[in-house]
Amino acid sequence: MNDSPDGPIALEDAAAAVLQAEQAVRAARKQLRAAIVAAYQNGEPVASIAARTGEQPHQIRNLLDATGVRARR
């Protein structure tokens, strides 16, 4: 059993902490998607966005496509 310095961690408390962390991750991903779209719409190349975010260029292109952003030609 994992105990905190104050005693045992209740199952409900641990579940609530996981839920809160999952909500924070969803919010952060939403912010990242918006920032990626904005960077691309402001003229930044996909390769540059990928390098700045640690993603692969194909992941950036897929995200842009999924959000309805038209590819530059």
C-alpha positions in Angstrom: 0.0 0.0 0.0 1.3 3.4 -0.9 1.1 5.9 2.0 1.6 9.6 2.0 3.5 11.2 4.8 0.2 11.9 6.4 -1.1 8.4 6.2 -2.9 6.1 3.7 -4.2 7.6 0.5 -7.9 7.0 0.2 -9.1 5.3 -3.0 -11.5 8.1 -3.7 -8.8 10.8 -3.2 -6.5 9.0 -5.6 -9.3 8.7 -8.2 -10.2 12.4 -7.8 -6.5 13.3 -8.3 -6.4 11.2 -11.6 -9.6 12.9 -12.8 -8.2 16.3 -12.1 -4.9 15.5 -13.9 -6.8 14.1 -16.9 -8.8 17.3 -17.1 -5.6 19.4 -17.0 -4.1 17.3 -19.8 -7.2 17.8 -22.0 -7.1 21.6 -21.4 -3.3 21.7 -22.1 -3.8 19.7 -25.4 -6.6 22.1 -26.4 -4.3 25.1 -25.8 -1.5 23.4 -27.8 -3.8 22.7 -30.7 -4.9 26.3 -30.8 -1.3 27.5 -30.6 -0.3 25.2 -33.4 -3.1 26.4 -35.7 -2.3 30.0 -34.9 1.4 29.5 -35.6 0.6 27.9 -39.0 -2.0 30.5 -39.9 0.6 33.2 -39.1 3.0 31.7 -41.7 5.2 29.4 -39.6 6.2 26.2 -41.5 5.1 22.8 -40.4 8.7 21.7 -39.8 9.3 24.6 -37.5 6.2 24.0 -35.5 7.1 20.3 -35.2 10.6 21.2 -33.9 9.2 23.7 -31.4 6.6 21.2 -30.0 8.6 18.0 -30.2 6.1 16.5 -32.5 6.7 15.0 -36.0 5.7 17.0 -39.0 3.1 14.5 -40.1 1.5 14.8 -36.7 1.3 18.6 -37.2 -0.2 18.2 -40.7 -2.7 15.6 -39.4 -3.8 18.0 -36.6 -4.2 20.9 -39.0 -6.2 18.7 -41.4 -8.4 17.5 -38.5 -9.1 21.1 -37.4 -10.1 22.1 -41.0 -7.0 24.2 -41.7 -6.2 24.3 -45.4 -2.6 23.4 -46.4 -0.6 26.2 -47.9 0.7 25.5 -51.4 
